[in-house]
Amino acid sequence: TDFGTTLKSFILYQHYQCHVTQPLLHEQLKGFGIDISTGQISRILTEHKEEFHREKEEILSTALQEFSFIQTDDTGARHQGKNGYCTFIGNEFFSYFKSTESKSRINFIEILRGKYSDYHINEDAFAYMRKQALPVKYMECLLASAERIFPDKSTYEAHLQKLNIHAQYAVRTITEGALIGSVFAHGVNK
């Protein structure tokens, strides 16, 4: 059975805005005389939400281009025996939340990077690496290389291997810098 947009809107509003659980929603709708299963309620709440996710990502991208000041925080919780984290990014004009399985600096910068998957070793990346006191030998190695933009993680990691950069601290710092380089290359308000 296909339910109309008014009923779907009511279910979404009750669940997400009013925090009504699925079992209580089912009981409420049955009380209204609506013949709906718990599975149908679940599908209305979880399926075909791509447009909402796209809009959510656009909010972050637009906000990072418009505002030079943002705040961030994250919190962790276990779900089904696994650690999970929710990262908040926002200010007085917008709020953005993202759930991930990591709480690292790399994870945070990947969230800021949004829909992009590239890595940029540019002046912003080098500035970050200098601030993090990356040893000079790694900086010189990166500066000597003509390759500076990598379309994806595997190409980027292969480049580090080719440059014989294996030390965990160096790889992490360079990766953080390359991600920051990507964030700024795609138009973040400084």
VOBA-1610 file (N, C-alpha, C; in pm, whole numbers, padded with zeros to 5 digits, always signed):
BEGIN
Thr+00084-00118+00000Thr+00000+00000+00000Thr+00088+00124+00000Asp+00053+00222-00082Asp+00125+00348-00085Asp+00047+00449-00003Phe+00113+00506+00094Phe+00049+00605+00180Phe+00078+00744+00127Gly-00014+00835+00143Gly+00000+00971+00090Gly+00106+01052+00161Thr+00137+01166+00101Thr+00241+01252+00156Thr+00203+01311+00291Thr+00075+01332+00316Thr+00033+01387+00445Thr+00062+01289+00557Leu+00029+01162+00536Leu+00057+01062+00638Leu+00207+01043+00656Lys+00281+01038+00545Lys+00427+01022+00554Lys+00488+01139+00630Ser+00441+01261+00602Ser+00492+01379+00672Ser+00462+01372+00821Phe+00340+01326+00852Phe+00301+01312+00992Phe+00393+01213+01065Ile+00420+01100+01001Ile+00506+00997+01062Ile+00646+01052+01082Leu+00702+01118+00980Leu+00837+01177+00992Leu+00841+01282+01102Tyr+00740+01367+01106Tyr+00735+01472+01208Tyr+00726+01412+01348Gln+00634+01318+01366Gln+00617+01257+01498Gln+00746+01190+01546His+00811+01117+01455His+00931+01041+01495His+01051+01132+01519Tyr+01082+01219+01422Tyr+01205+01297+01432Tyr+01191+01426+01512Gln+01078+01492+01506Gln+01061+01618+01578Gln+01007+01596+01718Cys+00909+01506+01730Cys+00844+01484+01860Cys+00902+01365+01936His+00996+01293+01874His+01065+01180+01937His+00971+01066+01976Val+00870+01042+01895Val+00776+00933+01917Val+00839+00806+01860Thr+00849+00703+01941Thr+00911+00578+01897Thr+00825+00508+01793Gln+00884+00418+01720Gln+00809+00345+01618Gln+00694+00264+01678Pro+00715+00192+01789Pro+00600+00119+01846Pro+00485+00211+01888Leu+00517+00328+01945Leu+00411+00421+01984Leu+00343+00482+01861Leu+00421+00507+01756Leu+00363+00555+01631Leu+00264+00454+01575His+00305+00327+01575His+00218+00221+01525His+00088+00217+01604Glu+00100+00224+01736Glu-00018+00221+01822Glu-00107+00344+01796Gln-00047+00460+01780Gln-00121+00583+01754Gln-00196+00575+01621Leu-00128+00529+01516Leu-00191+00520+01384Leu-00304+00417+01383Lys-00283+00306+01451Lys-00390+00205+01462Lys-00511+00267+01533Gly-00484+00350+01636Gly-00591+00419+01708Gly-00669+00515+01618Phe-00601+00570+01517Phe-00667+00658+01420Phe-00743+00579+01314Gly-00731+00446+01318Gly-00797+00362+01220Gly-00717+00342+01092Ile-00587+00369+01097Ile-00501+00352+00980Ile-00438+00214+00985Asp-00460+00134+00881Asp-00407-00002+00874Asp-00265+00003+00815Ile-00167+00002+00903Ile-00026+00013+00863Ile+00057-00080+00951Ser+00154-00146+00891Ser+00238-00239+00968Ser+00360-00165+01023Thr+00425-00227+01119Thr+00548-00168+01175Thr+00657-00162+01068Gly+00659-00259+00978Gly+00756-00258+00868Gly+00734-00141+00774Gln+00607-00109+00746Gln+00578+00006+00659Gln+00620+00138+00725Ile+00599+00147+00855Ile+00643+00267+00929Ile+00796+00279+00921Ser+00863+00168+00942Ser+01010+00168+00936Ser+01059+00210+00799Arg+00996+00159+00693Arg+01037+00197+00557Arg+01015+00346+00531Ile+00904+00400+00580Ile+00877+00543+00562Ile+00985+00626+00632Leu+01031+00578+00747Leu+01132+00651+00824Leu+01274+00637+00769Thr+01301+00530+00696Thr+01441+00503+00659Thr+01471+00500+00510Glu+01372+00474+00426Glu+01402+00458+00284Glu+01377+00587+00206His+01447+00599+00093His+01431+00710-00001His+01457+00846+00066Lys+01568+00855+00137Lys+01604+00979+00205Lys+01728+01044+00143Glu+01763+01004+00020Glu+01883+01054-00046Glu+01881+01206-00061Glu+01763+01260-00091Glu+01751+01405-00108Glu+01786+01478+00021Phe+01745+01424+00136Phe+01776+01485+00265Phe+01927+01481+00290His+01990+01368+00257His+02135+01355+00278His+02212+01450+00187Arg+02169+01465+00064Arg+02233+01557-00029Arg+02221+01701+00024Glu+02102+01735+00070Glu+02081+01869+00124Glu+02168+01893+00247Lys+02181+01791+00332Lys+02264+01803+00452Lys+02408+01832+00415Glu+02461+01762+00314Glu+02599+01785+00271Glu+02615+01923+00210Glu+02515+01971+00140Glu+02521+02105+00080Glu+02523+02213+00189Ile+02455+02188+00299Ile+02454+02285+00410Ile+02596+02305+00460Leu+02670+02197+00483Leu+02807+02210+00532Leu+02895+02281+00429Ser+02886+02239+00305Ser+02969+02300+00200Ser+02943+02450+00189Thr+02818+02489+00188Thr+02782+02631+00178Thr+02828+02707+00302Ala+02806+02650+00418Ala+02844+02717+00543Ala+02994+02739+00551Leu+03073+02642+00508Leu+03218+02657+00512Leu+03267+02765+00416Gln+03192+02789+00311Gln+03228+02896+00217Gln+03184+03033+00269Glu+03079+03037+00351Glu+03022+03163+00396Glu+03078+03213+00529Phe+03110+03123+00619Phe+03146+03163+00754Phe+03294+03137+00782Ser+03360+03234+00842Ser+03502+03217+00877Ser+03517+03161+01018Phe+03408+03149+01092Phe+03413+03096+01227Phe+03315+02980+01241Ile+03367+02865+01281Ile+03282+02750+01311Ile+03328+02690+01443Gln+03240+02618+01505Gln+03272+02542+01626Gln+03255+02395+01594Thr+03319+02311+01673Thr+03303+02168+01653Thr+03309+02096+01786Asp+03246+01982+01790Asp+03250+01896+01908Asp+03213+01756+01862Asp+03250+01660+01939Asp+03207+01523+01907Asp+03180+01447+02036Thr+03102+01344+02021Thr+03067+01260+02134Thr+03064+01116+02087Gly+03090+01025+02179Gly+03093+00885+02143Gly+02989+00804+02217Ala+02953+00691+02157Ala+02859+00598+02220Ala+02877+00461+02155Arg+02840+00358+02227Arg+02845+00224+02170Arg+02708+00189+02114His+02709+00124+01999His+02585+00078+01937His+02611-00060+01879Gln+02532-00156+01920Gln+02546-00294+01876Gln+02691-00344+01892Gly+02751-00308+02006Gly+02885-00356+02040Gly+02999-00284+01970Lys+02972-00176+01897Lys+03076-00101+01827Lys+03076+00044+01874Asn+03196+00101+01882Asn+03207+00242+01915Asn+03164+00325+01795Gly+03093+00430+01821Gly+03052+00523+01717Gly+03066+00664+01769Tyr+03076+00759+01678Tyr+03097+00898+01716Tyr+03007+00988+01633Cys+02959+01093+01696Cys+02881+01194+01626Cys+02958+01324+01636Thr+02989+01381+01520Thr+03063+01508+01513Thr+02965+01620+01481Phe+02976+01727+01556Phe+02897+01848+01534Phe+02988+01955+01475Ile+02941+02024+01373Ile+03008+02141+01317Ile+02900+02247+01303Gly+02928+02368+01349Gly+02826+02471+01335Gly+02866+02604+01396Asn+02772+02694+01397Asn+02782+02822+01465Asn+02639+02868+01491Glu+02619+02995+01515Glu+02483+03040+01548Glu+02388+03033+01429Phe+02440+03010+01307Phe+02356+03011+01187Phe+02328+02872+01128Phe+02408+02773+01162Phe+02386+02640+01106Phe+02438+02533+01202Ser+02382+02414+01186Ser+02429+02297+01261Ser+02438+02180+01165Tyr+02546+02105+01177Tyr+02570+01989+01091Tyr+02616+01876+01181Phe+02559+01758+01163Phe+02596+01641+01243Phe+02633+01527+01149Lys+02737+01453+01185Lys+02780+01338+01103Lys+02821+01225+01198Ser+02767+01107+01174Ser+02804+00989+01253Ser+02908+00910+01177Thr+03015+00872+01248Thr+03124+00793+01189Thr+03174+00692+01291Glu+03269+00612+01250Glu+03327+00511+01339Glu+03463+00554+01392Ser+03502+00680+01371Ser+03634+00727+01412Ser+03623+00865+01476Lys+03719+00894+01564Lys+03723+01024+01631Lys+03859+01091+01609Ser+03924+01061+01501Ser+04057+01113+01476Ser+04052+01250+01408Arg+04166+01316+01407Arg+04177+01444+01335Arg+04155+01422+01186Ile+04209+01311+01134Ile+04189+01279+00992Ile+04041+01265+00962Asn+03968+01195+01048Asn+03824+01179+01028Asn+03754+01314+01025Phe+03790+01404+01117Phe+03727+01535+01121Phe+03753+01613+00992Ile+03878+01611+00945Ile+03910+01686+00823Ile+03842+01623+00702Glu+03828+01491+00701Glu+03753+01425+00593Glu+03608+01470+00593Ile+03550+01490+00710Ile+03413+01542+00719Ile+03408+01682+00659Leu+03505+01767+00695Leu+03510+01903+00640Leu+03524+01901+00488Arg+03596+01803+00438Arg+03621+01793+00293Arg+03492+01764+00217Gly+03394+01709+00284Gly+03262+01685+00223Gly+03265+01582+00114Lys+03210+01618-00001Lys+03193+01523-00111Lys+03321+01495-00188Tyr+03426+01568-00161Tyr+03551+01550-00237Tyr+03633+01435-00181Ser+03712+01371-00267Ser+03795+01258-00223Ser+03942+01279-00256Asp+03976+01400-00301Asp+04114+01425-00343Asp+04202+01472-00227Tyr+04332+01472-00253Tyr+04434+01514-00157Tyr+04520+01619-00227His+04546+01733-00159His+04625+01840-00219His+04746+01870-00130Ile+04864+01857-00185Ile+04984+01899-00113Ile+05018+02037-00169Asn+04955+02139-00111Asn+04968+02276-00156Asn+05022+02362-00041Glu+05020+02493-00058Glu+05076+02581+00045Glu+05003+02567+00178Asp+04871+02547+00175Asp+04796+02526+00300Asp+04841+02397+00368Ala+04866+02294+00290Ala+04914+02167+00345Ala+05052+02185+00407Phe+05142+02253+00335Phe+05277+02275+00387Phe+05276+02361+00513Ala+05189+02462+00517Ala+05178+02546+00637Ala+05138+02461+00758Tyr+05043+02370+00736Tyr+05001+02282+00845Tyr+05116+02192+00889Met+05186+02133+00793Met+05296+02042+00825Met+05407+02114+00902Arg+05437+02238+00863Arg+05538+02315+00937Arg+05491+02341+01080Lys+05363+02377+01095Lys+05309+02403+01229Lys+05314+02278+01317Gln+05300+02161+01256Gln+05305+02034+01329Gln+05448+01983+01345Ala+05545+02062+01302Ala+05687+02029+01314Ala+05725+01899+01242Leu+05672+01881+01123Leu+05711+01767+01041Leu+05860+01779+01012Pro+05938+01673+01034Pro+06083+01680+01011Pro+06115+01729+00869Val+06223+01805+00860Val+06266+01869+00736Val+06286+01767+00624Lys+06336+01649+00656Lys+06362+01551+00550Lys+06234+01515+00474Tyr+06121+01511+00543Tyr+05994+01480+00476Tyr+05945+01600+00396Met+05962+01719+00452Met+05922+01840+00380Met+06002+01852+00249Glu+06131+01830+00256Glu+06216+01839+00137Glu+06176+01735+00033Cys+06144+01616+00079Cys+06101+01508-00011Cys+05972+01547-00084Leu+05876+01603-00011Leu+05749+01645-00070Leu+05769+01763-00165Leu+05853+01857-00126Leu+05879+01975-00209Leu+05950+01937-00339Ala+06033+01834-00335Ala+06107+01791-00454Ala+06018+01721-00556Ser+05905+01671-00511Ser+05814+01599-00601Ser+05725+01696-00677Ala+05708+01672-00806Ala+05621+01756-00889Ala+05474+01721-00869Glu+05447+01600-00822Glu+05307+01558-00801Glu+05253+01621-00673Arg+05141+01691-00686Arg+05085+01761-00570Arg+04936+01737-00548Ile+04864+01692-00651Ile+04720+01669-00639Ile+04692+01523-00674Phe+04618+01455-00587Phe+04589+01313-00604Phe+04438+01293-00599Pro+04381+01223-00696Pro+04235+01214-00707Pro+04167+01129-00599Asp+04244+01039-00536Asp+04182+00951-00437Asp+04286+00899-00338Lys+04239+00829-00239Lys+04325+00780-00131Lys+04432+00683-00181Ser+04395+00591-00269Ser+04493+00491-00314Ser+04606+00556-00394Thr+04576+00653-00478Thr+04679+00724-00554Thr+04769+00802-00460Tyr+04709+00868-00361Tyr+04785+00945-00263Tyr+04878+00853-00183Glu+04825+00741-00133Glu+04907+00649-00053Glu+05019+00588-00136Ala+04992+00560-00263Ala+05096+00508-00352Ala+05208+00610-00370His+05172+00737-00374His+05272+00843-00385His+05363+00845-00262Leu+05304+00835-00144Leu+05386+00831-00022Leu+05479+00710-00023Gln+05429+00596-00069Gln+05512+00475-00079Gln+05628+00500-00176Lys+05598+00562-00288Lys+05701+00591-00389Lys+05808+00683-00333Leu+05768+00775-00245Leu+05864+00866-00182Leu+05932+00802-00061Asn+05897+00678-00033Asn+05955+00602+00079Asn+05924+00668+00215Ile+05803+00718+00227Ile+05758+00778+00353Ile+05669+00674+00422His+05723+00618+00533His+05653+00509+00602His+05628+00538+00750Ala+05705+00630+00808Ala+05693+00656+00951Ala+05550+00700+00984Gln+05493+00638+01086Gln+05352+00661+01120Gln+05322+00809+01145Tyr+05407+00875+01223Tyr+05385+01017+01253Tyr+05388+01099+01125Ala+05487+01074+01040Ala+05500+01149+00915Ala+05380+01126+00824Val+05339+01001+00807Val+05224+00969+00721Val+05099+01038+00773Arg+05076+01031+00904Arg+04957+01094+00963Arg+04960+01245+00943Thr+05073+01308+00971Thr+05084+01454+00959Thr+05069+01499+00814Ile+05134+01429+00723Ile+05123+01465+00581Ile+04980+01445+00532Thr+04917+01337+00576Thr+04778+01311+00537Thr+04685+01420+00589Glu+04702+01458+00714Glu+04622+01568+00768Glu+04643+01694+00685Gly+04768+01724+00652Gly+04798+01842+00570Gly+04737+01834+00432Ala+04747+01717+00368Ala+04691+01700+00233Ala+04539+01712+00234Leu+04476+01667+00341Leu+04331+01683+00353Leu+04294+01830+00374Ile+04370+01899+00458Ile+04348+02042+00479Ile+04369+02116+00347Gly+04471+02075+00273Gly+04494+02134+00140Gly+04374+02117+00051Ser+04311+01999+00055Ser+04191+01974-00025Ser+04074+02061+00021Val+04055+02071+00153Val+03946+02154+00208Val+03957+02297+00156Phe+04078+02354+00167Phe+04097+02493+00124Phe+04093+02506-00029Ala+04137+02405-00100Ala+04134+02411-00246Ala+03990+02416-00299His+03897+02363-00222His+03758+02359-00266His+03675+02474-00211Gly+03740+02575-00158Gly+03668+02698-00125Gly+03614+02712+00014Val+03700+02706+00113Val+03657+02733+00251Val+03694+02877+00284Asn+03606+02945+00350Asn+03629+03084+00391Asn+03736+03086+00498Lys+03848+03154+00470Lys+03957+03165+00569Lys+03930+03285+00654
//
